[in-house]
Structure formats: structure tokens, C-alpha cells
């Protein structure tokens, strides 16, 4: 998707918010299933890989939202687009912290506790 089409997209300002929700939910669900039901995969390295993939998804969403705010003011709805994009970027930071805590939990919680 070209940068100019991202600046015109109606979904782009929401991308960081959507990606943050999805990445946090997928990371939590994956780690919960792995730590509980598959003792072979429940290691800290699995948590790190899942966390990095989730953070990559958030980074893509943040990039899309950031590009959506770089267009010059031309319409009356541009202020709303910038607000939504910045809100999504702020939530992405919170989601990143939540993912970091979930990855940290893989170091402390043993897989398949007895």
C-alpha cells in the first residue's frame, strides 16, 4: 500500500488501535495455551518469539497510523483522524507493556505445573 493511499485511507488512523488489541489478545491466548497444554513448547524462548511477533504486528499498525497523520490539513475531519491515530499510538505503548509483562511471565511460570 503506497503512502499516499494510506494518508487517504479511512482505516489507517485506526490501525494502531486495532493492531494493539489483536496482538495483545493473540499473544495472551497463545502463551496461555502453550504454558498450560504443551509442556514441550512452554519455554521462555517461545514466549520471546511470540512477544516479538506481537510487537511487530503493533509496529506495523503504528506505522500505518503515523503515516495517516502526516498529510497536511485539508479537510475538517483531519483533526479527528490525528486524534484517533495518536490515541492508537498511546494505546500501542500500553499494549507493548502488557506484552512485555506476558513475556516476563514465561520466565517465571513453569509450563504445565503439577
Secondary structure as the mmCIF struct_conf table of DSSP 4:
data_model
#
loop_
_struct_conf.conf_type_id
_struct_conf.id
_struct_conf.beg_label_comp_id
_struct_conf.beg_label_asym_id
_struct_conf.beg_label_seq_id
_struct_conf.end_label_comp_id
_struct_conf.end_label_asym_id
_struct_conf.end_label_seq_id
HELX_RH_AL_P HELX_RH_AL_P1 UNK A 3 UNK A 8
BEND BEND1 UNK A 10 UNK A 11
HELX_RH_3T_P HELX_RH_3T_P1 UNK A 12 UNK A 14
HELX_RH_AL_P HELX_RH_AL_P2 UNK A 15 UNK A 37
TURN_TY1_P TURN_TY1_P1 UNK A 39 UNK A 41
BEND BEND2 UNK A 43 UNK A 43
HELX_RH_AL_P HELX_RH_AL_P3 UNK A 44 UNK A 68
TURN_TY1_P TURN_TY1_P2 UNK A 69 UNK A 69
BEND BEND3 UNK A 71 UNK A 71
HELX_LH_PP_P HELX_LH_PP_P1 UNK A 72 UNK A 73
BEND BEND4 UNK A 75 UNK A 75
TURN_TY1_P TURN_TY1_P3 UNK A 76 UNK A 77
HELX_RH_AL_P HELX_RH_AL_P4 UNK A 78 UNK A 108
BEND BEND5 UNK A 109 UNK A 109
HELX_LH_PP_P HELX_LH_PP_P2 UNK A 110 UNK A 110
BEND BEND6 UNK A 111 UNK A 112
#
